[in-house]
Amino acid sequence: MADMDDKMSEENRDEDLIMADALYAQGDFESAIDAWERAERRGANSFSIFFKKGLSLRRLGRYKEAVASLERALQIDTRNPDAWRAHAFCCSQMDRSAQAVSSCEKALAIDPNNARTWILRGFALHRIGQYERAIESYARAIELCPMGADGRRAWNNRGAALDNLNRHEDAIESYDEALMIDPFDIYPWNNKGVALGILSRHEDAVRCFQKAIEIEPLYATAWKNLGLAYRALHRDREAEEALSRARELGL
């Protein structure tokens, strides 16, 4: 009788695992997590379960739980760079940037040619004020992936780090590189406008903010920055209109 119960439990566990993977593939992360947890209660214990559960929790914004699940996965397989990178991302979302840097470096020790890990490392270094190291990290990402979404993100983030070092001309060049990859990306348009404003090139800044708003009319930050640029040019009516629009959008 006990053998039959054990066999039934194993069959139920296997069904839960199959169901969890199917739900995960469909994007039903809540239900997938429930199925994995049922399988865990029936004795399932594998890297794949904890890794995919961690990714699902990350997608739901439940970062603390995601970190715990990913750490269980990493206890089983310490040499998986994707798990270390996912762990780093969740830590960065919880303002645990130093830990995110550490996890990125563990991932890079295993897979040094992953541009996204270098970008994530740069972002975490940026968050703790280590701008020079962040720039080096973004530069490595650009070497590995100069084009596409990762290249654009690395160039834009590099510009932000340069701005923090008051290297605004260099930052503008970096934003221009991002915009050559994707001229419809609102973030380098906005960031370039901010850098131009710091250099008192307010007319040029206005054009950048206007371009960002043309692409995304609900981009509140660009409306606010446009208002500040108009104010610097003593175009007070236009400044108030732009700032009013930013307030309407919740900024």
PLY file of the C-alpha trace (Angstrom):
ply
format ascii 1.0
element vertex 251
property float x
property float y
property float z
element edge 250
property int vertex1
property int vertex2
end_header
0.00 0.00 0.00
2.83 2.38 0.89
4.53 1.66 -2.43
1.30 2.48 -4.25
0.95 5.77 -2.34
4.55 6.69 -3.15
4.00 5.92 -6.82
0.83 8.04 -6.87
2.68 10.90 -5.18
5.46 10.70 -7.77
2.91 10.70 -10.59
1.16 13.75 -9.12
4.50 15.49 -8.70
5.43 14.80 -12.32
2.03 16.10 -13.46
2.57 19.27 -11.43
5.98 19.79 -13.04
4.60 19.31 -16.55
1.74 21.69 -15.77
4.11 24.27 -14.26
6.33 24.29 -17.34
3.29 24.67 -19.62
1.89 27.54 -17.54
5.31 29.21 -17.47
5.53 28.99 -21.27
2.06 30.59 -21.50
3.11 33.46 -19.23
0.76 32.44 -16.39
3.44 32.89 -13.76
1.17 32.86 -10.68
-0.31 29.47 -11.60
3.11 28.10 -12.57
4.48 29.06 -9.14
1.55 27.29 -7.45
2.24 24.13 -9.47
5.96 24.16 -8.68
5.23 24.62 -4.99
2.86 21.64 -5.05
5.63 19.61 -6.67
8.08 20.80 -3.99
5.73 19.61 -1.25
5.75 16.22 -2.96
9.54 16.08 -2.84
10.61 17.77 -6.09
14.01 19.42 -5.72
15.92 20.55 -8.80
17.78 23.52 -10.21
15.18 23.94 -12.95
12.28 24.29 -10.51
13.91 26.94 -8.34
15.40 28.80 -11.32
12.15 29.04 -13.28
10.21 29.83 -10.12
12.70 32.63 -9.42
12.29 33.99 -12.94
8.50 33.88 -12.55
8.63 35.73 -9.24
10.91 38.30 -10.86
8.41 38.84 -13.66
5.73 39.47 -11.02
7.93 42.01 -9.22
8.24 39.79 -6.13
11.98 40.32 -5.91
12.62 39.18 -2.34
10.97 35.82 -3.01
12.74 35.60 -6.37
16.13 36.06 -4.70
15.33 33.29 -2.20
14.31 30.90 -4.99
17.34 31.74 -7.13
19.63 31.20 -4.16
18.15 27.72 -3.72
18.84 27.08 -7.41
22.42 28.29 -7.01
22.96 25.96 -4.07
22.32 23.13 -6.54
24.31 24.60 -9.45
26.79 27.33 -8.58
28.09 27.49 -12.15
24.98 28.77 -13.92
25.60 32.32 -15.21
21.94 32.94 -16.05
20.92 32.30 -12.45
23.63 34.62 -11.15
22.53 37.34 -13.60
18.87 36.95 -12.60
19.93 37.12 -8.95
21.87 40.31 -9.68
18.88 41.89 -11.42
16.57 41.17 -8.47
19.12 42.53 -6.01
19.44 45.72 -8.06
15.66 46.18 -7.94
15.81 45.93 -4.15
18.57 48.58 -3.87
21.08 45.89 -2.95
23.50 47.15 -5.58
26.73 45.92 -3.98
25.29 42.40 -3.90
24.16 42.83 -7.50
27.74 43.69 -8.51
29.00 40.58 -6.72
26.46 38.35 -8.48
27.32 39.89 -11.86
30.99 39.19 -11.28
30.21 35.56 -10.45
28.24 35.32 -13.69
31.07 36.94 -15.67
33.64 34.58 -14.19
31.66 31.79 -15.88
30.51 33.63 -19.03
32.65 36.73 -19.64
31.12 37.46 -23.05
27.55 38.25 -22.03
26.87 41.90 -22.83
23.73 42.04 -20.69
25.65 41.00 -17.59
28.20 43.77 -18.23
25.33 46.27 -18.62
23.71 45.09 -15.39
27.05 45.30 -13.59
27.49 48.84 -14.90
24.03 49.81 -13.70
24.70 48.43 -10.22
28.07 50.21 -10.03
26.37 53.41 -11.17
23.83 53.08 -8.35
26.60 52.99 -5.72
28.43 55.96 -7.26
31.29 54.05 -8.89
30.92 55.85 -12.20
34.36 55.15 -13.66
33.94 51.41 -13.11
30.41 51.64 -14.51
31.75 53.29 -17.69
34.33 50.51 -18.05
31.56 47.94 -17.70
29.39 49.63 -20.33
32.41 49.90 -22.63
32.94 46.14 -22.39
29.26 45.58 -23.22
29.62 47.83 -26.27
32.67 45.87 -27.43
30.64 42.67 -27.23
27.41 44.06 -28.66
27.81 47.48 -30.31
24.39 47.41 -31.99
20.85 46.30 -31.18
18.94 46.79 -27.95
21.90 45.90 -25.73
24.22 48.27 -27.57
21.69 51.09 -27.36
21.19 50.51 -23.64
24.93 50.41 -22.99
25.57 53.66 -24.89
22.71 55.43 -23.09
23.79 54.22 -19.65
27.40 55.12 -20.41
26.22 58.65 -21.17
24.42 58.86 -17.83
27.56 57.77 -15.98
29.64 60.35 -17.88
27.11 63.03 -16.94
27.61 62.11 -13.29
31.33 62.77 -13.78
30.50 66.17 -15.35
31.84 64.95 -18.69
28.83 66.30 -20.53
30.31 66.59 -24.03
31.40 62.95 -23.86
27.95 62.05 -22.54
26.28 63.76 -25.51
28.44 61.74 -27.90
27.36 58.58 -26.09
23.67 59.50 -26.36
24.18 60.18 -30.07
25.57 56.67 -30.48
22.47 55.28 -28.79
20.25 57.34 -31.09
22.06 56.14 -34.19
21.03 52.62 -33.17
17.44 53.61 -32.35
16.33 57.16 -33.15
12.94 56.44 -31.56
14.31 55.76 -28.08
12.97 58.50 -25.81
15.56 58.08 -23.06
18.72 59.19 -24.88
16.74 62.10 -26.37
15.77 63.21 -22.87
19.21 62.56 -21.39
20.92 64.41 -24.23
18.61 67.36 -23.61
19.56 67.42 -19.92
23.28 67.39 -20.77
22.81 70.20 -23.30
20.91 72.22 -20.70
23.77 71.87 -18.21
26.04 73.28 -20.93
23.57 76.20 -21.36
22.66 75.05 -24.87
18.99 75.48 -24.12
17.69 75.80 -27.69
19.31 72.47 -28.56
17.92 71.00 -25.33
14.40 72.12 -26.29
14.68 70.26 -29.59
15.73 67.07 -27.80
12.84 67.20 -25.33
10.42 67.98 -28.15
11.69 64.95 -30.04
11.16 62.71 -27.01
7.61 64.06 -26.62
6.90 63.62 -30.33
7.77 59.93 -29.92
5.97 59.50 -26.58
3.47 62.30 -25.81
2.84 60.93 -22.30
6.52 61.12 -21.25
6.12 63.36 -18.20
9.84 63.77 -17.50
10.45 65.20 -20.96
7.56 67.65 -20.51
9.04 68.82 -17.21
12.51 69.19 -18.69
11.07 71.03 -21.68
9.42 73.46 -19.28
12.70 74.06 -17.46
14.51 74.63 -20.76
11.87 77.16 -21.86
12.20 78.88 -18.48
15.98 79.17 -18.98
15.21 80.87 -22.32
12.71 83.22 -20.59
9.89 81.77 -22.68
7.64 81.83 -19.66
4.26 81.07 -21.24
5.62 77.99 -23.02
7.43 76.98 -19.84
4.23 77.05 -17.81
2.32 75.10 -20.46
4.96 72.36 -20.50
5.24 72.21 -16.71
1.45 72.12 -16.42
1.37 69.17 -18.81
4.01 67.38 -16.70
1.86 67.90 -13.60
-1.19 66.54 -15.43
0.83 63.42 -16.20
1.62 62.96 -12.52
5.07 64.49 -12.20
0 1
1 2
2 3
3 4
4 5
5 6
6 7
7 8
8 9
9 10
10 11
11 12
12 13
13 14
14 15
15 16
16 17
17 18
18 19
19 20
20 21
21 22
22 23
23 24
24 25
25 26
26 27
27 28
28 29
29 30
30 31
31 32
32 33
33 34
34 35
35 36
36 37
37 38
38 39
39 40
40 41
41 42
42 43
43 44
44 45
45 46
46 47
47 48
48 49
49 50
50 51
51 52
52 53
53 54
54 55
55 56
56 57
57 58
58 59
59 60
60 61
61 62
62 63
63 64
64 65
65 66
66 67
67 68
68 69
69 70
70 71
71 72
72 73
73 74
74 75
75 76
76 77
77 78
78 79
79 80
80 81
81 82
82 83
83 84
84 85
85 86
86 87
87 88
88 89
89 90
90 91
91 92
92 93
93 94
94 95
95 96
96 97
97 98
98 99
99 100
100 101
101 102
102 103
103 104
104 105
105 106
106 107
107 108
108 109
109 110
110 111
111 112
112 113
113 114
114 115
115 116
116 117
117 118
118 119
119 120
120 121
121 122
122 123
123 124
124 125
125 126
126 127
127 128
128 129
129 130
130 131
131 132
132 133
133 134
134 135
135 136
136 137
137 138
138 139
139 140
140 141
141 142
142 143
143 144
144 145
145 146
146 147
147 148
148 149
149 150
150 151
151 152
152 153
153 154
154 155
155 156
156 157
157 158
158 159
159 160
160 161
161 162
162 163
163 164
164 165
165 166
166 167
167 168
168 169
169 170
170 171
171 172
172 173
173 174
174 175
175 176
176 177
177 178
178 179
179 180
180 181
181 182
182 183
183 184
184 185
185 186
186 187
187 188
188 189
189 190
190 191
191 192
192 193
193 194
194 195
195 196
196 197
197 198
198 199
199 200
200 201
201 202
202 203
203 204
204 205
205 206
206 207
207 208
208 209
209 210
210 211
211 212
212 213
213 214
214 215
215 216
216 217
217 218
218 219
219 220
220 221
221 222
222 223
223 224
224 225
225 226
226 227
227 228
228 229
229 230
230 231
231 232
232 233
233 234
234 235
235 236
236 237
237 238
238 239
239 240
240 241
241 242
242 243
243 244
244 245
245 246
246 247
247 248
248 249
249 250
